Amino acid sequence: MNKIRNILSNPRSAINISFIIILLFVGFMLNSRLRTLMYDFTEEQVARQAEVIAEKTAGTLMTEIETLKYRAHVLENRPDDIYNVMQSLTETDGTLETGLLATDGTAVFGKSIAASEFTGIQNAFRGSGTISYNSRKGLLFCWPVFHGENIKYVFYELCPTDSIRSKFSVSCFDGMGKALVTSRKDEVIIPFANSSQSDIDFLYSDEISGAYDGLQKKIERSASAAEFVSTSDGEYYIFSSEMPDMDFFLSGFVDADTAAAGANDIIRLVTNVFMLITFLFMIGSAYLIITSNRLSENEELMREKQVAEEASRAKSDFLASMSHEIRTPINAILGMDELIIREYDDGQLRQYALNIRNAGNTLMNIINDILDFSKIESGKMELVPIDYDVPLMIYDLVNMEKPRAEKKGLSFIVKADESIPRTLYGDNIRIKQCILNILTNAVKYTERGSVTMSISYRETDADHIMLRVSVKDTGIGIKPEDIERLFNPFERVDLERNRSVEGTGLGMSIVKRLLAMMDTRLEVQSEYGKGSEFSFGVLQTVRDHRPMGNYETSYDRVIETEAVYHESFTAPNARILIVDDIEMNLTVAAGLLKKTDINVDTALGAKEALGLTAVNKYDVIFIDDRMPGMSGVEMLRELRSREKDPNRGTPCIVLTANAIAGARDSYMKQGFEDYLSKPIDGPEFEKMIQRYLPEDKLLVPEKNKPIRNVQPRRSGRTAPSHGEAEKYRKYIGEDEKLYDAVNLLMNRTGRH
């Protein structure tokens, strides 16, 4: 109990626990926001489909009118042989009754129909084709027959009430939804297909009718609309659409899971990745808590520890001001994680931190796709090629998908050509996204057997290779006629067989479009009932021709070397200003530049920054755009307009979370010299500063000289160095791990 009380009373422990709580809270808010976006997006998609179905149904009804028009034209050309012509023209499938009415209402051919029963008869005698309905008689189609310039007859087809369902019923959402056609008087003209009176009762129930008020307001603004409604029977989307060129409406409902399709899977994926980050941080925090509390047993070391905590407390001040925006907290997470990688020597902790960074980058890319899904639909998504390590990409894929496969009892086989060049240049995020979507589908649709990922390559010239990726499974396979449908957004193939499988194939649609942007395509080979193979090749530039070897061994080497941070320059005589309205962002930015010896001033907001620019000369100014009171663009205009300001001509770079397509060009047109997006990438940050600093203020360190000597965690004990820690041997006793930790802490604080 005392040990728990000591842990809770430790300031570092309290900060870590608070951070975990805030991470959980942000995850809850993120999930809530995504669900709201899903409901809005799904309503729009359901409304679109309702409009398409309404147009298709109207076209079916108008086909009958066009048929009558043709037959009337035949009669007009043969007025003396009406009986024989009518006999030849009225052969139907038995569901429709056909006849000819004279102007006095009597039947020249077929049954007599009173004009009082159908308004369409009178309209036809006035010269137009019409469709009208009588609940007792059925659905009547009419077209006038002319004799010269006068109307002599009305040609009609009558579909009796009991035949309307079989002749004209509407199917929607692959048979999973219910739709009917009504008149403006709310009469049911074409009932539901394959349903009972209970479906109609549900549509007109009190729970549904209340939602229809909001639906009708939407209909007043557009031709179709949809509305989400939660009932005692479950969650549904109701929809309604005007039918073009007639006074009929198409209305109905579909259950929410069917309408939302793969959107639920996306929400679950984002939530799971966010929870993974939280879990990894909890492990790292637990490690730090245990280590710091063992050190706290020594009073002298506790004072040293408190000094270190005071120095780093500024890095955690953002906990009090974290916003509900998505990119802002992730920027803080990734920035703080980068400082942990740079400043902590422990190999196990470094691996936790690198896992957090990889998961955070994956989460950032998933969030970007969801929040700006229109980029995918409109083709405005941009590729961002970088240098990347092939073994690290393969390891991430295996690490994310292998547990899912093994949970289902599947063998997850990886065949990676060890001669693949180690470092390539390309958009590894999009390549990894394509492979991950294919792997996820393979695991999802495979119940037994194996999923095999093969990665190989073919040289195209001295500096380029064709990276080849293949995913083969022993799953259910795909019918030949369903392969093209596989790439339609929000559509599942072989619905009856896959009814219990989550997802819809949205991932395959994204894969197809991303590969098209990379000038390649997805190849599909499948045998129904036996399995499928998906493969593609993508051209990549070679940056390091050395073979990667075993990807797992190579990954371990990356983990060991990743955290050895090298500053690209030092500039003790240079001075820059960073402007942001969130203090945590300023702390992260300044911390990333700590080893460059550059003088960094920070300002919380544009007004404070303008006060600093009036009295200090800066070499570069970084400005956040979205700040309360005065935006970054407004601050830039004010700065440029001040004739006596010493920084009127200083290079100004926008530092923003706005990373949508076209943002860079927009900011450059506003007058900024350059653009840097959040989350801040440390090396890119340094390159940007180095590009704009005067050459006489830049000092480039010896090539590949590390800032600190990072020793990865190994089995066994590292030999202790002799220093001030030896003074405390009597307090430490024979605990060599604690002795090494004391040495490490004293190295950091400059005591050794």
N, C-alpha and C positions, 0 to 999 in steps of 0.2 A: 504493500500500500504506500509506504514512504517513497519507494522508487518511482511509482506512478505519479505521486504528488510532486516529486522533484522534476520529473519530465515535464509536467504541465506548467510548473512555475518557471521553467527555463524560457527566456524570451525567444530564442531561436526556435524552440519547439512550438511555442504559441504562434509564431509567424508561419511556420510550416503547416500547422493544423488549420490556421485561418485561410491560408492559400488553398488547401485541399477543399475546405468548405466552399470557398468562392468558386473554385473550379466546378464543383458539383452544382452550384447555383447557376453558373454560366451554362453548364450542360443542360440544365432544366429549361432555362430561358431559350437556348438554341433549339431544343426540341419543340418547344411551344411555337416559336417563330416559324420553324420549318413546316409544322402542321398547318398553320394559317396560310402560308404560301401554297401548300399542297391543295387546301380547300379552294382557294381562289383560282389556282391553275386548273384544277379538275372541273370546276363549274364552267370555266371558259371552254374546255375541251368537250364537255357534255353538251353545251349549248351549240357548239359547232356541229357536232354529230347530229343533234336534233334537227338542225337546219338542213343538213344534207339528206337525212331520212325524209323530211317533209317535202323537199324538192323531188326526191325519187318517187314518193307516194303520189304526189300531184302529177308527175309524169305518167304514172301508171293509169290514173283516172283519165288524163287527157288523151291517152292512147285510144280509149273507147270513143271519145269525141271525134278524134281523127278518123277512126274507122267508120263512124256514122257519116261524117262529111264525105268520105269517098263513096259510100253507098248512095247517099243522096245525089251526088253528081251523076252516078250511073242512071238513077231514076229520071233525072232531069233530061238526059239524052234519049231516053226511051219512054216517053209519057204514054204511049199507046199500048204498052205491054207491061203494065204495072204488076199484074198478078204473077206472071212468070218470072219477072225480074225479082220481085219480092221473095218468091220461093227459092230462087238461087242465092239470094243475098242473106237470107235469114237462117242459114244452117249454122248452128252454134254448138258449143260443148254441152248444152243442156242446162247450164246455170243461168243463162240470160233469156228473157222473153223479149221478142222483137215484134214491132208492129208499125203501122202507118196510120196517122190520125188526120182526118179532114179538118177544114177550118171550123166546121160546126161541132167538132168534138167527137164525131162518130168514127168508128174504126173502119178504115178501108181495108186493112189487113191486120190480123192479130186481134188482141183483146182491146176493148175500149177502156180508156183511162180518163177519168174526169179531171178537167183542168183545175178544179178546186182542190184536188188532192196533191198536186204538184205545181209549184209556182213556175217551174222550168218550162212547162208547156206553153203558157202565155208568152214567156220571154222568147221562146223559139219562134212563135208566130210573129214576133216583132223583128225577127231576122238574126238572132244570135244562137250559137250553140250553148247549152246550159247543162248543169248537173244540179239536181235537187233531190231532197230526201223526205220520205214519209215513214214514220216509225212503224206503221202497220203494213205498208206496201213494200217499201224497200228503197233502193237507190236508182234514180231515173236519169238516163242520158238522152238528150234531145238535140236534133239538128234540123233546120228548115229545108224544105224541098221547094225550089223555085220553078215557076212556069212563066218564062219571060222575066219580067221585073216584079211579078207578084209571087207571094208565098201561097202554094196550093196545099201542101201537106207538111206534117212534122213526122220525121223518122225518129223512132225511139227504141231504146234498149232498157229493159227493167231487170235489175238484179234483186230478186226477192230478199226480204230481211234475213231469212234463214240461210241464204247462200252468200251473204256479204263477207262473213268471216273467212270462208274457204277461198273466195275469189280475190279479196283485196287486203287480207290481214297483213300487219306490218311486223317485220322482225328487226331487232336492233341489238347491238352489243353482243353479236354472235349468239343470239338467242337468250342471253342472260338478262336482258332488260324487257320491259313491258311498254308497249306504245299503242295508242288508239287514236282515231280521228273523230273530232266533235264539231258541231256547228257553233255559230256565235251564240245560239240559245242554249248551249251546253248539252245538246242532245248527242248521245253516242251513235255515230254513223257507222264507223268501222270498229268493231270491238277488238279486245286483245286477242292475239293468236294463242291457241293452246292454253287457255286459262279459264277460270271460273268467275262467278259473280263476286267472289271474295276479293279478287284483284281490283274490280271496279269499286267495291265498298271501301277498300283500303285507300284508293286514289281520292275518294270523296270523304274520307274520315275527317274528324275534327283536327287530328294531329297534322294531317297533310293540308287541309283547306286553309289553315292559318298561314302556312308558308307560301301558299299560292298568292296571297296579297302582295308579298314582296316580289314574287315572280311576275305578276301582272305589271308592276311598276317598271320592271326591267324590259318587258315586252313593249311597253310604250316607247322605249328609246331605241330598240333594235328588233329585228325580225325574230330572234330566238333568244331564249334565256334558260338558265338552270339555277337551282337553289339547293344547298345542302340542308337536310333536315334529319334530326334524331328523333326516332319514335320508340314506342315500347317494343316494337318488333325488330328494331335494329336501326342502323344508319343508312340513309338513302340520298340520292340526288334526284329531284323531280325536275322535269323539263317541259317546255312548251315552245312551239314554233308555228308561225303563220305559214299556211300553204299558199304558194304563189298563184295569182290569177284566180282565186276562188275564196269563198267565205268559210273556209274550214280551217281548223287548227289541229296540229298533231301534239298530243300530250302523253306523258307517261312517267315512269320512274325506273331507276336501276340501283341496285345495292352499292354502297360506297366502295367496298373492296374491289368489285368489278370495275367501277368507273375510275378509281384511283390507279388501278393497274400497278405498275412498278414504283410509283412514287413512295409507297410505304416502305419498300425495300431500301430506297435511297435514304429515307429518314433513319431507318434502323442502322444502316451502314455508317452514317455520319455520327450517330449517337454512340455506336460501338467504338469507333476510332477515338472519339473524345474521351470515352471512359477508359480506353487503353492509355491515353496520355495521363489521365488522373491516376490510374493504377501504377504506372511507371514512376510518376513523381512521388507517390506515396512510399514506394520502395526506397527511392533515393532519400526521401525525407526521414524515413525510419532509420536508415543507415547513419545519416548525419546526427539525428537525435541521440542514438546510442553512443556514437563516438564522442559527441560534445559533452554528454553527461558523465562519461568515464573521465574526461579531462577535468570536469568541474570538481572532482574530489580533491584536487590540489588547489589551495586557496590562491597561491601565486599565479598558477596557470589560469585560474578563473579570471583574474584581473586582466591578463593578457587576452583572454578570450573575449571579455567584455569590450576591450578596445577594438578588437577585430569586428565585433558585432556592431559597434557604433559606426565604424567605417562603412559597413555594408547595409546599414538600416535604411539609407536613402534609396537603395535599390528596391526596397519592399514598400515604399510609401504609396505606390500606385494601388495597393489593396483597398485603400479608402476611397479612391476615385475611379475605380474600374467601371467603364460604361457597359451598356447592354449591347453595344455594337459587336459584331463578330470579329472583324479583322483587328480591332484595337487590342482586345485581350490576347489574341494569338500572337500579335506583334510583341507584347510584353513577355509572353511565355517563351517564345523562340529567342528573344534578345537575352533574357536572363539565363536561359539554357546555354547560350553561346559563352556567356561570362563564366558559367560553371565549368564548361569544357576548357576554357583558357586558364582558369585560376586554380583548379583542383587537380592534384597529382594522382589520386587513387584510381587505379585501372578499372575496378568494378563500377565505381561511381561514374567514371567517364563513359563506360558502355551504357549505363542507364541514361545518361544525358544524351548520347548519340541516338539511342532508341527514341527518346522524347522528340528530338529534332526531326528524325525520319517520319515518325507518326504525325508530328505537327505539320510538316510540309505536305504530307498526304492529305491531312484534314483540310488544309488551306486550299488545295487544288479541288477537292470534292466540293467544298463550300463555294468556291468560285463558279463551278459548273452549275450548282443548284440556284444560287442567287442571280446568276446572269445566264439562265438557260436559253434565253433568246439569242445569245451569241452562237449557240450550236445550230438553232433553227435557221438563223439568217446568214450563216456562213461567215461570221465576223470573228470567230475565235482565232487567236494568233499563236503561232509556234514560237517557242523561246529556246533556241539551241544553246547548249552549254557543254563544257567538258565534263564527262561523268565516268565513274568507275563501273565497268560491266559486272564484276563479281558482287559489288554492293547492290546493284539493281537486282541481280538474280537472288541474292540472299533475302532482300526485302520481299520479293514475290513469294519465295518459299515460306518465309516466316509468316506471311499473312494468310496463305491459302492451305498450307500443309495441315495445320490443326483442324480446319474444317473438314478436310478429306478424311483424316484419321478418325474424327468424331463419328463419321458415317461408316467406318470400317473399310475405307477404300485405301488402296496402295497409292501413294503419291510418289511418282518416279521422276527424277530430274536427270536429263542427259545434256550436259553442257560441255561443248567442245573446249578442252583446256587450252587449245592453241589460239582461241579468240584473242585479238589484241586487248590489252588491259584497259586502255583509256580511249574513249570515242567522243566525237563531237556531234551532238544532236539534241532533240527535245526528249530527254529520257523520261520526263514526267508523263508525256503523252504516250510514249512507247509503253511505259509501265502500266498506264491506265488501260491501254488496249489489251495487253496480255492479261491483266488482272480481271477484266470483264470476261474474257474468254475462259480463263480458269474457273471463275465463279460459276459460269453457266455449266461448264463440264462437271464440276462437283455437284451442282444442284440437280442435274438431270441424269446422274449416274447412281444407281442404287447398290451395285455390287461390282467388284472387279478393281479397275485402276484408272488413274488419270496420269498421263505422261506428258511432261513439258520438255521439249527438245529445243536447244539453242545452238546454232551452228553459224557458219559464215562462208562467203565466197569472195575472193579478192577480185575487184573490178579494175583497179590500177594501183599505182604505188602508194597513194594516200587515201584510198577509199575501199570499203568492203560493203557487201550486201549482207546485212545481219538477217539471219533466217530464224523464225520462231514458229514452232508447231506445238499444238496441244491436241492430244489424242485421248479419247475416253472409250469406255466399254458400256456406255449408257444406252438410252432408248432409241437414239438415232432420229433422223428427220426424213419424212416423206419427200420425194423429189419435187412434188408440186408445192411443198411448204417452204422450200429453201429461200425463195425470194421474199415471202412474207416475214421471214425471220428478221429482216432489216427494217420492217415498218415500226415506227415508234408506238409504244403502248399496245402491242399486239402479241398474243401468245399463239403459237401453232399447236395443232393437235390438242385442242382445248379439253376434250373429254378425257383423254389419257393423262393430261397434265393438270387436271383441276386442282389437285392438292399441292402442286408445286408453286412456291411463291415466285413472283416476278413476271415480267411481260416481254422481255427482249429489248427494252430501252437501251441496255448496254451494247447490244449488237449494232443498233442504229448509230450510237456514238462512235463505236469502233470503225464502222464503215466510213463515216465522215472524217474522222481524224486521219485514217489511213489515206483517204483521198487527198487531204491537205499535204501529206507526205509523199504524194505521187506514187501511191501503191494501192493495193486492194487486198481484201480478205478472200482466201480460197477455202472452199468448203467441200469436203468429201464425206458422205454419210451413207450408211446402209441401215434402213429402218429396222429397229429391233436389235441391232448389233453394236452400234456406236458411231462416233463422228470424229473427224479430224479437221481442225481449223488451223490455217497457216498463213503467214505473210512474210514478205521480205522488205526491208527498208534500207536505203542507201545511207551510210554513215561515214563521216570523215575520221581517219585514224590519227589520234594525238600521241599515243604511246604504242609502238609496235611490239613491245614485249608481251609474250603470251600470259594470259591471266592465271593459268594453272587451275588447281582445284578451287572452285569458287568459295568454299567454306574457309579454306586456309587463307586465301587472298583477303577475305572479309576480315579475318582476325588481324592481318597486317594493317588493313585500313583503320581498324579500331585503335591499334597501337599508335599509328602515326597521325591520325586525324586531329588529335588534340594538341599536337606540337605546334603552337601558334608562332608564326614569324611575322613581325611587322614589316610592311613593304617600304616604310620610310620613317624618318623622325624629322620633326620640325619644331624645335624648341623656341625659335624666334617668330613662328607664325601664330596667328590668332584668328579664330573663327567664331561665329555666332550661330547657335541653334535655337529656333523659335518653335514652340509647341504649347498647346493649352493643357497637356497632360504631363504632369511632372515625371511619371514613370518613363515615358518615352524619352524625356531629356536625360534621365539617369542612364538608360540603356545606351543611348547614342554617345554620351560622354564616356561611359565605361568601355565601349568598343574602341575608343581612341586613346585609352589611358597609356598604353605602351608606346605611342608615337611621340610623346612629350609635347604635343601641340597644345597651345593655350586655348581652352574651350570656355566661352561664355554662353550661358543659357538664359532664355527669357520665357516666362509664362504668359504668352499672349502677344499680340501685335503692338499694343500701346507701350508695354514695357520694353519691347525690342526697339521701337523707334526712339525711345529715350536713350538706350545704349548706343545706337548708331550715331546719335547727335554728338556724342563726346568721345567715342572710341573709333579707331580705324581698324576694319577687319579685312582679312584676305578673301574669305568666302563666307556667305551667309546661307544657312539652310532654313527654309520656312515651311511649316505645315500649312496646308490650304484651309481646311475646315476648322476654323477657330471662332468661338463666340465673339460678338461685338464687331470685330474687324477680321475679315478673311485674309488668307495669305495673298491672294491676288490684289485685294484692296491695299494691303500693307506695301506690296511692291510698287503700286502706282503712287502711293503717298511718298515712298522713299525716293523714287525717280523724279518726283516733282520738286523736291527740296534742293534748291540751288546751293545752299551752304552746307549741306550734309556731307561729311567726308566719305560716306559710303554710297553716294549717288551712283557711281559707276562700278561698285563692287559686284562681282559675279554672284547672282542669287539663284539658288537651286531649290526647286519645290520638293518637299519630303512629305509624301502623302500615301494614304491607304487606298486612294482611288486608282485602281489598276485595270479599269475596263478598257476595251479596245478604243483607241483614239485619244486616250487621256494625255499621253505624252505630247502629241501634236497640238492639242488644245492649250496645254500650259505653255508650250514654246511660243505659240502665237500671242499669249498674254504678256510675254516679255521675259519669262524665266530663261536663264542660260542653259539649264539642264533639268533632268527629272530623275528622282530616285524613289522607288516604291517601298512601302512597308509590307511585310516585316523587313527590317534592315538587315542586309547581308553584309557581314563585317568586311570581307575582302573587297566587295564592290564599293562599300562606303570609303575605304581607303583609296581605291583607284580614282573615285570621283574627286576627292580632295586633292590628290596628287596631280590630277589633270589641270586644276585651276590655281594651285599655289604658285607663286613666283619661283623660278628655278633657283635663285640665290638663297631661298629659305628651306630648300629640300636637302635632306641628308639621307642618302640611300645606304642602309647597313650592308655589311658583308653578306654576299649571296649565301642563302640557306643557313645563315647563323640563327639558331633558335633563341627566342627570348628567355626561355627557361628549359631546363632539362627535365622532360616528363618521363618518369619511369612507370611503365605499365605494371599493373598488379600481377605478381607471379606467385606460384606456390612456394612455400618456404619463407624465411625471414631475410630481409635485406640487412646487410651488415651496418650497424649504427656508426654514424660519424661522431668524432669527439668534439664537443662544444659545450655550450652552457647547459644543454639538457642533462649532461653528466652530473651536474650539481644536484639534480632532483632524483637521482637514482635511488636514494634512500626512501623517497616517497612512492616510487613506482614499483620497487621490488623486482621480481623476476619476470614481470609481464612485458615481454619483448615487443609485442604488437603495440602496446600502449607507449612504450619507449620510442618506437619509430614514429608514432603519431605525434608525440611531443616534439621530436626533432623537426617533423614536417611543419607543424604550426609555428615553431620558432624561426624556421627558414622564411616563412611567409611574412612574418612581422619584422624581419630585419634584425633579429637578436643573435644571429648565428652566421 
